[in-house]
Amino acid sequence: MFTIGLVTSANTNRPMWASLYFGDYVLVIDANFPWAAEHILADIKTITSKPVRFVFDTHYHADHTMGNSVFTAHGAAIVSTGTLR
């Protein structure tokens, strides 16, 4: 069982992001830029105390992958398709 969270903001200083909330962890879809990844982690902490265990990168563009290091520093594993460059 999981729920889906999508956060958007009229404030352009905040990133748009999506995540899946499973029983004991969170999966984030696309890591975004590093500054945005920090905001995403902070926003998730306002929703749940579950850890982000996985980040799924949908493709290789910088606005989807550059924040990977922020999530891995917090213990998340990065997953993607076999065709991601």
C-alpha positions as CSV (number, residue, x, y, z in Angstrom):
1,M,0.0,0.0,0.0
2,F,1.3,3.5,-0.8
3,T,0.0,7.0,-1.2
4,I,1.2,9.6,-3.7
5,G,2.3,13.1,-2.8
6,L,2.7,15.9,-5.3
7,V,3.7,19.3,-4.0
8,T,3.5,22.4,-6.1
9,S,4.0,26.0,-5.0
10,A,3.3,29.4,-6.4
11,N,6.6,30.4,-4.9
12,T,9.1,29.9,-7.7
13,N,11.9,29.5,-5.0
14,R,10.4,26.1,-4.1
15,P,10.6,23.1,-6.4
16,M,7.8,20.9,-7.7
17,W,8.3,17.3,-6.7
18,A,6.5,14.0,-6.5
19,S,6.9,11.1,-4.1
20,L,5.4,7.8,-3.2
21,Y,4.9,7.0,0.5
22,F,5.2,3.3,1.2
23,G,4.7,1.5,4.6
24,D,8.1,2.3,6.0
25,Y,9.9,4.5,3.4
26,V,9.5,7.2,0.8
27,L,10.5,7.1,-2.9
28,V,11.1,10.4,-4.6
29,I,10.7,10.8,-8.3
30,D,13.6,12.8,-9.8
31,A,16.2,14.4,-7.5
32,N,16.0,17.9,-9.1
33,F,18.9,20.3,-8.5
34,P,20.9,20.2,-5.2
35,W,19.3,23.3,-3.8
36,A,15.9,21.9,-4.6
37,A,16.7,18.5,-3.2
38,E,17.4,20.1,0.2
39,H,13.9,21.8,0.0
40,I,12.3,18.5,-1.0
41,L,13.8,16.6,2.0
42,A,12.7,19.4,4.3
43,D,9.1,19.3,2.9
44,I,8.9,15.5,3.2
45,K,9.9,15.8,6.9
46,T,6.8,18.0,7.4
47,I,4.7,15.2,6.0
48,T,6.2,12.1,7.4
49,S,9.1,10.8,9.5
50,K,9.7,7.9,7.1
51,P,13.1,8.0,5.4
52,V,13.7,8.6,1.7
53,R,15.1,5.2,0.8
54,F,15.0,5.6,-3.0
55,V,15.1,8.3,-5.7
56,F,13.9,7.2,-9.2
57,D,15.6,9.3,-12.0
58,T,13.3,9.3,-15.0
59,H,16.0,10.6,-17.3
60,Y,19.5,12.2,-17.4
61,H,18.7,15.9,-17.6
62,A,20.4,18.0,-14.9
63,D,17.1,19.2,-13.4
64,H,16.2,15.5,-12.7
65,T,19.6,14.2,-11.5
66,M,21.9,16.8,-10.0
67,G,20.3,16.5,-6.6
68,N,21.2,12.8,-6.3
69,S,24.2,13.5,-4.1
70,V,21.9,15.2,-1.6
71,F,19.7,12.2,-1.3
72,T,22.5,9.7,-1.1
73,A,24.1,11.7,1.7
74,H,20.9,11.1,3.6
75,G,21.0,7.3,2.9
76,A,18.9,7.0,-0.3
77,A,19.7,4.7,-3.2
78,I,19.4,6.0,-6.7
79,V,17.4,3.8,-9.2
80,S,16.6,4.3,-12.8
81,T,16.0,2.5,-16.1
82,G,18.9,0.7,-17.8
83,T,18.9,3.4,-20.6
84,L,19.7,6.3,-18.3
85,R,23.0,7.9,-19.3
